[in-house]
Amino acid sequence: MVKQEPFGVEQFMDKYETSIQFNMGETCVDSLRMKDIIPESEQAAATDALLGTKLVYGHIRGSPELKKEIARLYGEGITADDVVITNGAIGANFLLFYSLVEKGGHVLVMEPSYQQLSSVPQMFGGDVDTFRVLLENDYLPDLAALEKEITEKKTKLLVINNPNNPTGCVWENDVMERIVELCRKLDVTLMCDEVYRPLYHEAKDTKSVVCYGYDKTVSTGSMSKAFSLAGLRLGWIVTKNAELVEALYEKRDYNTISVLMVDDMLATLALQNKERILERGHRICLRNLDAIERAIDGLNGMLQWKRPRGGSTCFVKINASINTLEMATELATQHGVLLVPGELFNEPGSVRIGFGNSERDIEEGLKILLQWLTNNTSK
């Protein structure tokens, strides 16, 4: 029997997110309705096409139209043949580990990051270690230490998350180029969870991991975060490695067959209108980031962070003697505010705040959080 550890972040979110008033735990940009995306002049035709579609399995490997639109997100030689459609990014990551991780193979995973990225390789028998990036280093990697660990442990798979959840840090082209070159030199497969791509705020023209000319690079993404459509449950894997693509499809036959035709159609329509979605996402995130920055500045050093350059989450360190798991639980159960404690990222004393939700959620949630801190740190 395969053993797995509890998925702490998801369980904490699931426990409270339907009963709170102000959601600062959400990691997606404020969700959209399809009528918000499709121009009014095109809505009647889109509705007729959707309602008139016979709901068969459809394209087993994803429609050519959808795969073409996803490839356009990457550019630089990426084609529809390099795209594997999955059930969300969580399905993409799972399928990738299912295909790549062998019993006893060494996997090195960035920390902090999404728990799935370290837990699932362990389920498949991987020998998993983490390498931590630190606030005091602006969450940038120590490349010399990274090379030493990869060399000593004969790492097969390096797993990173860019833009990062929870910190919102972005490793830009100069850093990514050096990491790709390190993996090329040591013959390591580099997997990057890029689910927040292309939601960049202050980091501009940042290339995907698959656009550096090394065929042992893999990107995963989805419609959930940057595109505000988590309800579609549609994601993807992108790689120029044709052998890996076929290995993914062999495994995919056992756990997916195909995604929903409706999800495929709606995701295609959304990506054909992606500029409107992304412009809105940037506007929401920047407005809420400014609100968080004002709150942090107003507490004279009690709160500390590195302002995110991408994504929709930030990691805030609390410079006070506080059990952040107990604090987050009390805020959810007694004050109607949801944020995620750092204990679930192996970093007690910090909290993850999602800044992609509505202005009201962020501003009202911040007021309650700051009042709680004032009341509980002045005694």
C-alpha positions as a printed Julia matrix, in Angstrom:
379×3 Matrix{Float64}:
   0.0    0.0     0.0
   1.33   3.44   -0.96
   1.86   5.64    2.09
   1.29   9.37    2.0
   1.49  12.15    4.55
  -1.56  14.38    5.2
  -1.77  17.31    2.77
  -1.63  19.96    5.49
  -2.18  23.11    3.41
  -5.19  21.75    1.55
  -6.73  20.27    4.69
  -6.4   23.56    6.57
  -7.96  25.48    3.65
 -10.78  22.94    3.22
 -11.61  23.06    6.92
 -12.28  26.8     7.04
 -12.67  28.42    3.62
 -16.45  27.95    3.31
 -17.21  29.43    6.74
 -15.1   32.61    6.83
 -15.91  36.17    5.73
 -12.55  37.45    4.53
 -10.45  35.04    2.53
  -6.75  35.86    2.56
  -5.86  32.21    2.13
  -6.99  31.95   -1.49
  -4.14  31.44   -3.95
  -6.06  32.11   -7.19
  -6.76  35.52   -8.63
 -10.42  36.4    -7.94
 -12.48  33.89   -9.93
 -14.22  34.86  -13.15
 -17.41  33.92  -14.93
 -17.15  33.03  -18.6
 -19.39  35.95  -19.52
 -16.74  38.23  -17.99
 -14.2   36.86  -20.46
 -15.93  36.41  -23.78
 -16.82  39.66  -25.61
 -20.59  40.23  -25.58
 -20.73  40.07  -29.37
 -19.36  36.52  -29.28
 -21.35  35.14  -26.36
 -24.35  33.89  -28.32
 -22.2   31.9   -30.72
 -20.13  30.48  -27.84
 -23.29  29.45  -25.98
 -24.74  27.75  -29.06
 -21.49  25.89  -29.66
 -21.3   24.75  -26.04
 -24.93  23.64  -25.76
 -24.83  21.97  -29.15
 -21.76  19.86  -28.42
 -22.29  16.15  -27.99
 -20.51  15.16  -24.78
 -18.34  12.29  -25.94
 -14.77  11.74  -24.74
 -13.55  14.23  -27.31
  -9.87  14.53  -28.14
  -8.21  12.04  -25.83
  -4.98  14.04  -25.73
  -6.68  17.44  -25.69
  -8.07  19.43  -28.6
  -5.59  20.87  -31.12
  -7.09  24.32  -30.5
  -6.42  24.16  -26.75
  -2.89  22.82  -27.11
  -2.1   25.53  -29.65
  -3.26  28.26  -27.26
  -1.21  26.81  -24.39
   1.88  26.61  -26.6
   1.44  30.33  -27.37
   1.88  31.1   -23.66
   5.46  29.85  -23.89
   6.7   30.97  -27.32
  10.31  30.35  -28.36
   9.72  27.17  -30.35
   7.13  25.51  -28.12
   4.46  23.73  -30.2
   1.23  21.86  -29.54
   3.19  18.59  -29.69
   5.07  19.67  -26.55
   1.85  20.06  -24.51
   0.21  17.32  -22.4
  -3.26  18.19  -21.04
  -4.08  17.2   -17.45
  -6.7   17.6   -14.72
  -5.32  20.81  -13.21
  -1.73  21.54  -12.23
  -2.1   19.12   -9.33
  -2.8   16.41  -11.9
   0.12  17.63  -14.0
   2.57  17.41  -11.09
   1.28  13.99  -10.05
   1.54  12.6   -13.59
   5.04  13.98  -13.96
   6.28  12.39  -10.73
   4.47   9.16  -11.66
   6.47   9.13  -14.89
   9.88  10.33  -13.65
  10.48   9.17  -10.08
  12.05   5.75   -9.55
  12.49   3.95   -6.25
  15.64   5.21   -4.58
  16.22   7.98   -7.11
  17.26  11.23   -5.48
  14.85  14.16   -5.79
  15.79  17.62   -4.54
  12.9   20.03   -3.92
  12.85  23.76   -3.25
  11.47  24.77    0.17
   9.25  26.53    1.02
   6.95  25.45   -1.78
   3.7   23.6    -2.39
   3.65  20.43   -0.28
   2.71  18.17   -3.2
   6.1   18.8    -4.8
   7.93  16.96   -2.01
   5.24  14.55   -0.78
   4.32  12.85   -4.06
   7.89  11.88   -5.06
   8.16  10.17   -1.67
   4.97   8.22   -2.46
   6.65   6.84   -5.57
   9.71   5.73   -3.62
  11.97   8.68   -4.3
  14.71   9.66   -1.89
  13.59  13.24   -1.28
  15.53  16.12    0.24
  14.75  19.83    0.29
  16.9   22.89   -0.17
  15.69  25.99    1.63
  15.62  29.51    0.27
  15.7   32.25    2.89
  14.04  35.62    3.4
  17.37  37.18    4.36
  18.71  36.17    0.93
  15.6   37.48   -0.88
  14.62  33.83   -1.47
  17.39  33.41   -4.05
  19.16  30.03   -4.32
  22.69  29.37   -3.11
  23.92  27.87   -6.37
  27.24  26.66   -4.98
  25.49  24.76   -2.19
  22.94  23.46   -4.69
  25.65  22.1    -6.98
  27.42  20.47   -4.05
  24.27  18.68   -2.88
  23.28  17.55   -6.39
  26.78  16.18   -6.97
  27.1   14.41   -3.62
  23.64  12.84   -3.7
  23.57  12.07   -7.43
  20.29  13.93   -7.84
  18.09  12.76  -10.73
  15.32  15.38  -10.48
  15.47  18.99   -9.28
  12.06  20.49   -8.46
  11.45  24.24   -8.21
   8.41  26.53   -8.15
   8.6   29.86  -10.0
   6.84  32.21   -9.22
   6.92  30.63   -5.82
   4.08  29.63   -3.51
   4.14  30.82   -0.73
   6.75  33.58   -1.04
   5.83  35.18   -4.38
   9.52  35.34   -5.25
  10.5   35.16   -8.92
  13.78  33.74  -10.12
  14.36  35.86  -13.2
  16.21  34.99  -16.39
  19.73  35.43  -15.02
  19.1   33.05  -12.12
  17.13  30.56  -14.2
  19.81  30.44  -16.88
  22.41  29.48  -14.27
  20.14  26.8   -12.78
  19.4   25.31  -16.21
  23.11  25.29  -17.04
  23.85  23.58  -13.73
  21.3   20.87  -14.52
  22.68  20.48  -18.04
  26.22  20.12  -16.67
  25.17  17.47  -14.14
  22.59  15.73  -16.4
  19.68  16.46  -14.03
  16.03  16.77  -15.07
  14.65  20.16  -14.0
  10.94  20.37  -13.23
   9.41  23.79  -12.55
   5.88  24.24  -11.24
   4.97  27.43  -13.13
   1.31  27.48  -12.19
   1.46  31.25  -11.45
   3.07  32.03  -14.81
   2.56  34.49  -16.57
   1.32  36.52  -13.59
   4.37  38.75  -13.21
   4.09  42.18  -11.58
   7.52  43.72  -11.29
   9.46  40.88  -12.95
   9.18  41.41  -16.7
   9.84  39.2   -19.75
  10.63  36.19  -17.6
  11.09  33.07  -19.72
   9.7   29.65  -18.92
  12.1   26.94  -17.78
  11.51  25.1   -21.09
  12.84  28.01  -23.17
  16.57  27.7   -22.38
  17.46  25.01  -24.93
  17.8   22.09  -22.5
  15.45  19.22  -23.28
  15.44  17.83  -19.73
  13.32  20.76  -18.54
   9.61  20.5   -17.76
   6.95  23.1   -16.91
   3.55  22.57  -15.32
   0.69  25.08  -15.33
  -3.07  25.48  -15.21
  -6.1   27.71  -15.71
  -6.55  28.16  -11.95
  -4.19  30.82  -10.65
  -3.24  33.49  -13.2
  -6.33  32.85  -15.34
  -8.91  32.93  -12.49
 -10.67  29.73  -13.61
  -9.97  27.11  -10.93
 -13.39  25.56  -11.55
 -12.31  24.28  -14.97
  -9.82  21.84  -13.4
  -7.59  21.99  -16.45
  -3.8   21.99  -16.44
  -0.83  20.96  -18.56
   2.74  19.75  -18.79
   5.1   21.32  -21.34
   8.43  19.84  -22.41
  10.54  19.62  -25.55
  11.56  16.08  -24.55
   9.59  13.88  -26.98
  10.54  10.7   -25.13
   9.14  12.11  -21.88
   5.95  13.24  -23.66
   5.26   9.67  -24.77
   6.05   8.33  -21.29
   3.55  10.8   -19.85
   0.85   9.64  -22.25
   1.49   5.99  -21.34
   0.89   6.77  -17.67
  -1.93   9.2   -18.43
  -4.03   6.43  -20.0
  -4.36   4.9   -16.53
  -5.56   7.95  -14.59
  -7.1   10.48  -16.99
  -8.12   9.16  -20.44
  -9.32  12.67  -21.33
 -10.33  15.91  -19.65
 -13.93  17.11  -19.86
 -14.92  18.4   -23.29
 -16.57  21.38  -21.6
 -13.37  22.26  -19.74
 -11.38  21.94  -22.95
 -13.75  24.25  -24.85
 -14.0   26.89  -22.12
 -10.25  26.92  -21.48
  -9.65  27.47  -25.21
 -12.07  30.4   -25.23
 -10.45  31.89  -22.15
  -6.93  31.64  -23.56
  -8.09  33.27  -26.78
  -9.02  36.24  -24.55
  -6.08  35.96  -22.15
  -4.98  39.58  -22.43
  -8.18  40.77  -20.74
  -7.82  38.19  -17.98
  -4.18  38.96  -17.25
  -4.66  42.74  -17.29
  -7.41  42.36  -14.7
  -5.25  40.0   -12.61
  -2.32  42.42  -12.57
  -4.6   45.27  -11.51
  -6.13  43.29   -8.62
  -2.78  41.96   -7.39
  -0.94  45.28   -7.5
  -3.74  47.08   -5.66
  -3.79  44.45   -2.91
   0.0   44.25   -2.71
   0.09  47.97   -2.02
  -2.47  47.52    0.77
  -0.36  44.77    2.35
   2.79  46.86    2.06
   1.11  49.78    3.84
   0.02  47.47    6.64
   3.51  46.01    7.05
   5.15  49.44    7.03
   2.69  50.64    9.67
   3.8   48.07   12.26
   7.39  49.32   12.57
   9.19  46.05   11.96
   6.8   43.58   13.57
   6.05  42.19   10.1
   8.74  41.41    7.56
   8.56  40.26    3.93
  10.08  40.4     0.49
   7.5   42.08   -1.76
   6.46  39.53   -4.4
   7.42  40.12   -8.02
   4.91  37.59   -9.35
   2.13  35.18   -8.47
  -0.66  35.88   -5.99
   0.79  34.81   -2.63
   3.21  36.37   -0.18
   4.96  35.08    2.93
   5.01  37.4     5.95
   7.29  36.8     8.93
   5.97  37.9    12.33
   8.75  39.21   14.55
   7.03  38.36   17.81
   6.63  35.32   20.0
   3.47  33.9    18.41
   2.33  30.39   17.55
   1.13  31.11   14.01
  -0.85  27.86   13.73
  -2.87  28.78   16.81
  -3.22  32.37   15.56
  -4.49  31.31   12.13
  -6.95  28.86   13.71
  -8.31  31.53   16.05
  -8.61  34.07   13.22
 -10.58  31.56   11.15
 -12.87  30.28   13.89
 -13.47  33.47   15.89
 -12.84  36.37   13.52
 -13.84  35.08   10.08
 -10.41  35.6     8.49
  -8.52  32.9     6.62
  -4.76  32.9     6.11
  -2.36  29.96    6.13
   0.14  29.39    8.97
   3.81  28.92    8.19
   3.85  25.62   10.09
   2.32  24.08    6.96
   5.42  25.17    5.0
   7.85  24.05    7.73
   8.36  27.67    8.7
   6.6   28.55   11.97
   6.34  32.24   12.76
   5.23  33.2     9.27
   1.91  33.29    7.44
   0.95  32.99    3.8
  -1.41  35.67    2.52
  -3.09  35.37   -0.85
  -3.45  38.79   -2.44
  -5.42  37.9    -5.55
  -8.85  37.97   -3.93
 -11.26  40.89   -3.78
 -10.18  44.26   -2.36
 -12.73  43.88    0.43
 -11.33  40.48    1.49
  -7.8   41.83    1.71
  -8.48  45.2     3.33
 -10.98  43.93    5.91
  -8.9   40.83    6.59
  -5.81  42.97    7.17
  -7.66  45.19    9.64
  -8.64  42.18   11.73
  -5.16  40.63   11.52
  -3.46  43.87   12.59
  -5.87  44.36   15.46
  -5.24  40.77   16.59
  -1.5   41.36   16.53
  -1.87  44.62   18.46
  -4.0   42.93   21.11
  -1.73  39.89   21.47
   1.75  41.36   21.34
   1.41  44.34   23.67
   0.85  42.33   26.82
